[in-house]
Amino acid sequence: MSKDKIAIVINRFNSDICGGSETHCRLLAEQLSSIYDIDILTTTAIDDSSWTNELSEGIEILENYNIHRFHVNDLRDFSKEANLKKYITSSINNDESDLKFLKAIGPYSEDLINYVRRNWKNYKAVIFYTYYFATFTISSINIPNRIYLPTLHDEDLLQLGYLKKLFSQCKYYIFNSEQEKSLLETKIGKIKQENYVCPSFGMNEPRILKLPSLIGKHEKYIIYAGRICEGKGCDRLLSAFCKFKLKYPKTKLKLVLIGKLDLQLPKSKDIIYLGFVSEEEKLGLIRNAKALVNPSLNESLSIVCLESLLLDTPIVVDCRSSVLLNHVERSGFGKCFKNEDELIQLIQSISEDSLKFDLNNGRNYVLHNYNWNKIVNEIKNLIERMDRENDNNIDYLTDPSNFKQLSKYPFSLQCRTIVFSSDENYVPFFCFAINSLKKLEVFNNLKIFLLSDNISYKTKKQLTQEFNNLEVIECSGILNKYSSRFQLNTLPRSTLSRFLMLDLLKNDKTALYLDCDILIRNDIRDLLNLDISEFYFAACPDSHIQLIRKLRKETTMYFEKELNFKNTRPYFNAGVLLFNLELLRQRYTTSTLLEEATKKKWFWEDQDILNNLSENKVYWLDYKWNFIELGDSILQNLMGSDPIYFEASENPTIVHFAGGLLPTKNQQSSFYAEFWVNARSSLFYERVLTLSNNGNLSVKDNKIIKFDLIRKTFKYYKENGYKKTYRKIISKLKKY
């Protein structure tokens, strides 16, 4: 009988990584493998100080589980972490900036994120480890069957507002300790007892171990095991031990350190650094030590302390760590310190063998409270409960109930009219768009109109010769009447030409308007056949703007005050817009729409106006009909966390390179190669290719600005002064 599958997502994972979370993950996976098939999803990184890709991508098949490793996109940026406290108290922090902060911590792997989004349905549950890293904070967004194993610490990062929202959206948890659970409850409120497992770790009876030959048989020593760094309090331990040696120079007690060294050690014959040792050697060293010292303030469990207690070696911990203090108090087999003086005194007591404990107290505490059979059974019950309840707590960009399914019409088309608008600068991109449309079977049955804003006679002639069913309509005369009053933000005024459709296409009841910066990939007959007799428009929600409405306060305020939009009212992108011209003419005219454009500075210009007048009379289409891809990886991943958007991304019908992010500038686009394959056979391909090779393009106020020209102008200014530069610029502008 085949077993159900579960996935465990963790920032790094390999046999030679001995961190607490990684060890916890390995042991938990081994235990759960008796009832589940386990996939560990991780990155190719080993070093968490850089996230350098060191291991091979792909699948490694082991006895108890499979490891899927994914490429890390960015190196770790410690400059942001260094300013964490300043950032938290600043006025600039919001969900968007929080996510960029978390991305900088890393490891950020787009391949891992997309794998989880594409495959979560194949798993009974997806367990996410360690809240501090992007493999948790970004990869887990909107995964319906997620279980968090956060390994929380009371530290500055936990104050990020985004993390509170993330934890609030998750229902099921696995905690290392009651203290960890209580810490999270201070952020999000009470967690129901049936929705979590605590503790999350078990211990087995230890084997009888011999002392390894790494240290003299009769040496008296205390031991620290783990990463040797300031973050774990090792600087304080080393300082206290050195002061102890100065105060009691005759004592023979030594300090043994094992693990990764991330700080400079004092020069002392009594401090012995052994580096990485085998598991058997580690346990042997702990068993024969006088005590194990863990000075860390941030612990959610401390496996090494449990191992020490199980081996009847007392523990010495900082009492400011509530988790470690709890181990000491409940086991009765250790001591805690508040400051350096108390730690020095405890080390002195250990050297004199004056600390007395009841033997087996530590061992009994661990075996009673950290039983693998009990924990595995509780996790199994938690997964089964989650599967039964099927509580899909997903933050959609747009309420799924808004979307309507398109009916299939195999015969005649309801709409045969396609409309574009352009000025001279955007004509090559219009050609790219129409070239992708030309490849469809339906193309020859369409009437295509290009609304022109001062496109040259020569260009118009070339276009009509290339496309037999194209008619170019000059609109500059009408636009000129309003031009001085337009308050355009970023777009050329040619985009306002679509308002003229009401008058120019008097014989058409419907028309499909398309922006020039699109790529049509699949058949569009279902869209052209759509009955929108009761609606002004058929449109897709703007995935980008819907997102930043939630993230940015200034955008939220604009929607509320300027557009008078409630939070629940969706906002469409006008780049792919099916117009019901017949219904719109009953209430609006071209002149009223153009007058509206002059009233104020609309943020998204004519798109805001069309949304404003729609009065909720919109037939909402799936994202695949106007699929927007962004250059900002954080915003793109947040959009991708919406299952409807992500499904559309697998095979969109129309790709919209909104915001000026055409593949001429954005080589990271998922559709980069497809765009250029289509472009090669289009009119004016060479013109755009030349512009693309010479520098990035920015289109504003109908002028193409090459950024390399700006650099040359600045150089000319430095060499020739203001007056000559001014005259040079004026002479150049006269040629446009």
N, C-alpha and C positions, 0 to 999 in steps of 0.2 A: 504494500500500500504506500503510495507516494505521500510525502509530508508537505504541509503548507510551507510557503517561503516567507521569511522575513528579511528585511534589510537593516543594516546598522551603518549609519553615516558618521564618520569621524574624520578629523582634520588630517591625520597622518597615521600610518599603521605599517609596521614591519617587525620582524622578529628581533632586530637589534635596537628597537626603540623601547626604552624602559620607563617612560613617563607613567604617572599614575593613571590617567585616563586610558592610555593605550593598553596598559596591563589589565585594567578593569575590563576593557572591551574584549580583549583576547580571552580572558577567563570566562566572562559572561557568554561569549559566543560558543566556547567549548561546551559549557553547560547546556545552553539552549539547543545545541545541535542534536541532542538526543530526541527532540520532538519537532524540530523545524529544520528545513534546509536554510542555511545562512549565507547571505551575500554581504560582505563588508565593502562599503563604498567609500573610497578615500582618494587621496591625491598621490602624486608621484614624489612628494616632498618628504624629506627626513628631518632637515634642520628647521625648527620652527622660528629661528631668529631671522630667516631669510625667505623660506618657502622655495628655495631653489629646486628645480626639477632634477632629481637624482635617480629615481627608479624608473623602470620602463612602464609605459602605458599598457593597458590591457588587463587580462584576467589571469590570476594565479590560482590554481586549483590545489587546495590542501585537504587534509583528511577530514577536518571538522567544518570547514567553511571555504568559500571562494572569496578572493580579494579582487575587486575591480578598482583599478587605479586610473586617475584622470589627471590630465595636464593642468598645471597651475598657470594662470594668465599673468599675474603680477607679483613682483617681489614685495616683501613686507615693508611698510612705510612707518618706521618708528617715530618720525617727526610728529605725526598726528597724535600718537599715543602719549608722547612727552608733554603735549599741551592739553591732555584730557580734562584736567580740572578747570582750566581756563575756558575750554570749549563748553563744558556743562553749564557754567554760570553765565555764558554769553547770551546775547539776544538773538543770535543767528541760528541757533540750533532748532531743527525741526526734523520730521521723519526722513526727509530727503537727505539732509546733511548728516543725520545719524547713520544712515545706510552707507553713505560715502565714507564715513569714519570707520564703520565696521568692515567695509571692503578693503580699506587700507591695512587693517589688522590682518586680514586674510585667514587662511589661504582661499583665494578667489578662483574658482574653476568653473567656467561656463559649461564645459562638457559635463561635469558632474551635476550641475544644476539642471541642465536639460535632460540628462539621463533620469534623474529622480522624477522630473515632471512627466516624462514620457512613459515611465515604467512603474509608478507607484501602485497602479491597479494590479500588477502582477504579484504584489506582496500582501500578506495578511496584515502586516504592520511595518512601518518604517521608524526605527528608533534613531533619534538624533542626539549625538554626544556633544557636550561641552559648549555652553552658551557663548563663550568668549569669542569663538571663531566663526568665520563666514560660512563654513560648511554647516553650521547650525543656523545662524541668524538670517542668511539669505537663501540657502538651499531648502529650508523647511517651510518657506512662506506658502500658505494655502494648500499644503499637502493634507488631504482629508484624514488619512489613517496614520498620522504622525503621533509618536509618543516621545516626549522630551525626557532625556536623562541629562539634566543641565550642568551638574557639578558646580553649583553656585557658590560664590564667595561674596562676602559683604565688602565690595570694592567699588571704586568710582564708576566703572563702566556700567554697573547695574542701574545707575541713575538715568541713563538715556531713556527718553520718553518712548522711543520706538520699541525698545525691549519690553516695556510694560504692555504695549499693545500686542506684541508678538506672543507673550506668555498668556495674555488674556484670551487669545484666540485658540489656544491649545487646551484640550480638556483632560488629557491623560498624561501621567507623569510617573517616572521612576526616580526616587530620591536615594541618595547615599545615607542620609541621616535625617532625624526629626528636626534638627537645627536648620538644615538646608531647606526643608519644607516650610518651616516657620518663617524663614527669611523671605521666601517667595510670597508667602501669604501676606506679608506686610506691604507688598507691591500690588497684588491683584485680588486679595480677599481669600476667604476660606475655600479650600479645595476639598471636595467630598471624599470621604474615606474610601469609597469603592472605586475612585478614579485614580488612585495612586498605589504604588508599591514602595515600601520602605522597611528595612534597608534594601540595597540592590546588590549586595555582595556577600558571598559565602566563603567559608574556609573549611578545608579538609584536615583530618588528623595529620600532623607532620610525620615525615619519615625520620628515623634515627639518623642523624647526620654527624659525620666526623669533622673536626676542625680542619679546614684546608691549610695547606702549607704556605699560605700567603703571609702569615704572621706567626711569630714565635708562639710555641705551645703554652707558655706560662706568662705571656704578656697580659697585663691588666689594661683594659681600654674601654672607652665609650665609643659608640659608633653613630655615624650619620649616613643614611642611605637615600639617594635621590639626586636630583639636580642640585649642584653646588653653586648657588647664585644668591644675590641679594634678595631677590623676590621670595625666596624660601627662608630668609632669615639667617643664612649661613654667615654673613658678615658679622652679625651679632654673636653667633656661636663662636666664631674664630676669635673675636675680640675678647669674649669672656674667658675662653680657654687660655689665651696668651696671658691675660691678667692673672688667672689662677696660677699659672706656672711661675710668674714673677713673684707672686705672693707665697707660694709653696714650692720652692725650687727643688726640694728633695723628693717630692712625690714621683713615683714611676708611672703614674697613669698617663696613657696616651689617647689621642683622638684619631680614630680611623674614619676615613671618608671614602665612600664608593659612589660612583655615578659620574655624570658628565660635569666637567669642571668649567664654570663660566665666570670665575673671578680669580684674582691672583692670591695665592696662598702665602701666609707669613713663612719666613724661613725658620723652621723649628724641627729638630730631630724627633720631637714628640708628636708632630702632626704627620700622619701617614696617609698618603693618597694612593689608593689602589686602582683607581680608574674603573672600567667596566669589568664586572666579574660574572661568572655563571650563576644561574639561579641557585644551584646547590651550594656554591661557595658563599653566596650572599646569605643564605639561611644559616649556614654554618658559622659565619662571622657574627651574625646577630645573636645566635644561641649562646655563643661563648663570650659575648660582651657583658660588661657590668651593667650597662643600660644603653638604650637607644634614645638619642636626643632628636626631637623634631621641633625646631624653633619657628616653624612657619605660622603665619597669622591667617593664611587663607587656605583652609582645607575643608573639603566637603566629605571626606572619608578618612584618608591616610591608610592605604593598604599596608604599608610598611609597619605602622604602629600595631595593626591587628596581627601581622606576622610575628612581631616581637612578643606581643602578649601571648600568642599561641605557643611560642617557644620558651615561655617562662622567663623572658627577659623584660625587666621593668622599663617603662617609658618615662621620659622627661620632656614636658611640653610647655609651650607658652600658654598661660591661662587666658590670654586674650582671644584665642581660637576656641570658640564655643564647642566645636566638634571634638577637638582634642581634649579639652577639659572634661567633656562628657565621657570620653573613654576612660580617663583617669578616675573620675568619681564613681562611675558604675562598676568598673573592674576592681577598684581598690588595689591596683597593681602599678602605681606610678606616682610621680610628683609633678607639680607645675610651678612655674616661676612668673613673677610679674615684671621683673627688671633684670638688669645685668648683675647686680649685686646678689640677688637671690639665686640666679643661675650659677654664679661662681661658688656660692655656699653649697648648692646641691652637688656640684662637681666634687667639692672637697669631701662632702659626706659619702659620695660614691667611692672616692679613693680610699677612704678609711673603713669602707664596708659597714658604715653605721646605719644605712637605710635597710629597714627590715619589712618584708612583705610575707603574707601567707602564700605559700607555694600553691600553685594550681589556680589561684584566683583569676589571673589573666587568661589562662587557657580555658577555664570554665565559662568565663564571660563571652569569649569569642565563639565557642562551640554552641552556646545556648542562643546567642543573638544573631549569628551569621551562618545560618544553615542553608546550604545550597539547595537541598531538596525542597525546602519550604519556599525559598525565594523563586525558584524556577516555576513552581506550581502557581504562585501568586501572579507572576508575570504572564503565564499562560492564561489564567483566568481574566486578567486585565485585557489581554488581546482579544479573547473571545467576547468579552463584554463590549468592547469597542466595535467589533465586527457586527454584533447584533444590533447595536444602537445606530450604527451608520450615521454618525452625527457629522455631516459635512459642513463644518463652520468655515466657509470660504468668503473672503472679501472680494466680491466681484467688482470690476470696473463699472459695469452697468447691470442693473437687475435683470437676471436671465428671463424673467417673465415678459420683459419688453420685446424680446426678439420674436419675430414671426418667421415661419417656414415658407419658403417659396414653392409654389406649386409647379408641376412640370407641364409645359405646353409644347407638344411636339410639332405643332403646325404653324399657323400664321403668327406674325409678330404684332404685339400691341403697340410697340414703339419702334420706329425705324429711323429716328433722328438722333444723331450724335453731335454734340456741340463742344468745341474747344475755344479757348481764347488765348491770344498771345500778342506780344510785341515782336520786334525784329530779333531781339536778343534770345527769346525763348523758342524761336522757330525750329532750331535743330532738335530741341527736346520734344516739341510737338511731332516732328518727323519720327523720332524714336517711338513715341506713344502710338502714333497711327500705324507705324510699321508692325508693331505687335498686334494691333487690331486687324491689320490686313491679312494676317496668317489664319484668321478664323474663317470658317465656312460661311458665316453669316455676313461677312464684310460686303459682298457685292449687292446685298439687299438693303443696305443702309444709305441714308442721306447724311453726309457729314458737312458740318458748317464750322468754319474757323472765323471767330470774331476778332478782327484785326485792329490793333492800335498802332497805326503808322508803319505797318509792314511795307517794305519797298515794292514798287511795281515789278521789278526783276524777280524778287523772291516769290511774290504771288504767282507770277507766270510759271515759275519752276514748280511750284506746289500743284497747281491745277493740271499741269502736264503730267506730273507724276501720279496723281490720284484723280481718276475720272469722275468719281462720285463726290468730289470735294468742291464746295463753294466758299469763297472767301468774302466776307462782308466787312467793309471798312466802318469802324465805329468811332474813329478819332474825332470826327466833327461833333458828335453828341457829347463825348467825354470832355472835349475842350470847353464846352459851356460851363461845366462844373469844376474843371480842373483846379482853378485857383482856390476853391473852397474845400477840396478833398483834404483830409488830414490822415494821409496814409502812414502806417507805422513801419512796415517792412516790405510789403508786396508792391509790385508795379501796378499802375492804375488799370492795366488791361484786365485784371481779374474782375473789375466792376462791370465789364462788358456783359457778363451773364445776366445782369438786370435788364438788358435790352432785349432779351429773348421774348419777353411778353409781347413786344411790338413787332420784332423782326420775324418771328415765326408764327404769324397769325393763323396759318392753316394747320398748325400742329397742336394736338391736344396734350401730348406729352413729349418730353425730350430728355435724353440722358446727357448731362453735363459731365465732362471729364477734364481734370487738370492735365497739363502737359507733362508733369513729372511723375508719370505712372508707367507701369509695365503690365500689360494684359497677358495672362498666362494660360487661361482656360476659357472655355465657351461661356459667353455671357447671355445666351438666349433666355435663360430663366429670369434674368433681371429685366430684359427687354419685354418679356411677356407678362410682367407683373401688373396686376390690376390695382391701381392706386386711386380709384375714382373718389374715395372718401378721404384722401390724404393730400396735403400739399406736396409732400416729398416722400421718397423712399431713400433712406440714408443709413450709414453706419455710425454708431457712436464714435466719437474721437477718442481713441484709447489713450492717447498722450494727454489731452486736456482733461479728460475724465480723471486721470491719475493725479495730475498736479492740482486739480481742484481740492483733492483730499490732503495733499502734502503742503501746499504753499498758502499761507494766510492771505497774502495780497491777492492771489487768484480767487480764493474763496470769497473775499470781500468784494471783488469785482463782479463776480457772478450774482452775489446777493444785492448789491447796491445799483450797479449799472445795468445788468441784464434782468434783474428781478427774478432770478432762477432759484428755486428751492433746491436743497441738496439732492432730492430724489429725482429731479427732472434731468434727464440725460441731455447731452450736448453733442450734436453731430458734426462730422467733418464734411465740408462741402466739396472736397476734391473728386468725389464720385457721388453724384446727386441726380436722382431721377425726379424731374419736375412734372407736376400736374399743372401745366400751363393754363388749361381751361378753368380749373378751380381758382387758381391764383388771380386770373384776370377779373374774376367777380369782385375782388376786394382791393387789388393793388394795381398800380400802373408803373411803367418804367420810371416816370418822373418822380413819383412818390418814393420809390426805392432809392433813386439817386439823391434826392433831397435828404433822405434819412442818412445817407453816407456823409453828408456835409455837416450834420448837426454837432458831432463831437468826434473825438479821436477814439474810434473803436479799437480795442486791443487786437482782435483778430479780424478786423476790418469787415468786409462784406459777409464773411462767415458768421460773425456775431449778429449782423442784421437779419440774415436768413433764419438763424436760430430764434431770434427774438420774435419774428413774425409767424413762426411755424405753429404757435399756439397748441403745441402737443399733437398737431395733425401730421405725425410722421410715422411712416411704415418702417420699423426698425429692422435693418438687415444685419446678417451675421458679419463679423469682422473680416471674413475672407473676401468680401466684395470691396473693401477699402482697407487693405492691410497696411498699417503704418509701422515702420521700423525706425528706431532712433539710434543716434550715435552715442548717446549717454548710456553706458552699460548698466548703471544702477536703475535708471528709469526703465530701460528695456527689460531688465529682469523682473521688475515689479509688474510691468505689463504682462510679461510672460507667466507670472504666477496666477493670472486669471485663467482657469481651465478652458474657457470659451475662446479667449484670445490665443492661447497656446495651441489649441486644436486647429484654429485657423492658420497658424504659422506653418503647419505641416505641409499645406498645399493651398496657398491663397490664390484666388482667381485674379484679383487686381492688386498689385503692389503699388503703394503710394509713397514715393520718396519725399515726404513732407519736410518742411523746415529747411529746404535747400540742401538736403543730404542725398543728392544724386550720387550714384557710383562714380561720377567724374571726380568727386572729392572724397568719398567715403569708401575706401578699399575694404573695410571690415563688413560691408553689407553682405547679408546672406545671399543676395541676388546679384552680386557684383558680376560674376562671370556670365550669368544669364542676360543681364542688361547689355553687356558689351557684345555678346553674340548677336543679339537682336539689333544693336546699333550699327554693326558693321555693314549691314545691307541697306541702311537707310540713307536718305538724302541728307546732305550736310554733315555726314559723319566726320569728314576730314576737319571741318571747322571746329567741332567740339573736341576732337582728338588733339588738335593743336592747342586749344585753350587749356585742356586738361593737363597736357605735358608742360605747359609754360608756368603753371601756378594754379593755386586754388582760386575759385571764382566766388565772388559775392555779388548778388544782384540786388540793387536798390535804386529807386527812382529812375528806372529804365537805363541805367548806365552800368556797363561791365567794368569792374575795377579789378585789376590784377595786383595781387599783393607784392609781386616782385617789382612792379612799377612804383609802388609806394616807397619801397626801399631805395630805388634809383632816384626818386624825387628828393628824398631826404639827403642822399649823398650829394646831389646837385646843389641843394640849398647850402650845405656846409661849405661847398667849394665856391659858390657864386653869390651867395647872399640872398636876402629876401626879395628885392625888386626884380632881379633877373629870373628868379624862380617863379614869381607871380606871373610875369609876362609869358614865361614858357608854358605854364599851366593853362592860361587863358587861350593861347594859340592852339594848344592841343584840344581843348574843349570845343573850340569852334568847328573842329572837324567832325564832331558827332552829329 
